[in-house]
Amino acid sequence: MTSPDIDEGADDASHARYPGDHGELDVSTRRALVQLLKGPLITAAKHPEVWRTVIREEKLLRSRVADVFLDLVVDDENEIAFTRPADTGEVDAPTVLRTERLTFMDTVMLLALRHLLLRAQPGERVIVDRDEIAQQLEMYRGEGDTDPAGYAKRINASWTKLGKYSLLSKTSTEDRMEISPVLRQLFDADQVAAVEAEFRRISEEKTQ
């Protein structure tokens, strides 16, 4: 009895979708990988199909992003996933993810939002009002800043930027946004401590 002919390259070509396609991933996994690399984050609410793929293929996707010096973060409780630069130690790793330069106002707003999020119970939605945040950040206005309109413009620009990158999500009420749970993991303890130390310095200088 003879054995049937086996095409050893059949499995390699099973996921090909165009001439010259040597990819090994199926289409849904490729889409999830692309979305993780594009960022800023995947949520089950906004990307249900991609989220399900991330959960199903987490081990494989974690390996693929590690190949380009990234770490895959999956928060099952809040149903979010994103990539961030891996802690490579002394390895000189190239930059893969797109970086966004933050203004001083962007930074203080992010920290204020993170504090609000950390005070909430795990899984609790945190809704914030733009005017409330603007009032909290008033202390960081320069002594010589006598332009309320300019200050309001900077607040609005940072508020809009954080919404653009899904760190704030719209609600049914205008000027009220939900803080993304990703802010719990976006900064490590050393980064937060360094930023807070700088903020304290600025605050102390203003009171002298």
Secondary structure as UniProt FT lines:
FT   TURN            8..9
FT   HELIX           10..13
FT   TURN            14..15
FT   TURN            19..20
FT   HELIX           27..38
FT   STRAND          42..43
FT   TURN            44..46
FT   HELIX           48..56
FT   HELIX           58..66
FT   TURN            67..69
FT   STRAND          70..75
FT   TURN            76..79
FT   STRAND          80..85
FT   TURN            89..90
FT   HELIX           104..119
FT   TURN            122..123
FT   STRAND          127..129
FT   HELIX           130..136
FT   HELIX           137..140
FT   TURN            143..144
FT   HELIX           148..164
FT   TURN            165..166
FT   STRAND          168..170
FT   TURN            174..175
FT   STRAND          176..179
FT   TURN            181..182
FT   HELIX           183..186
FT   HELIX           189..207
//
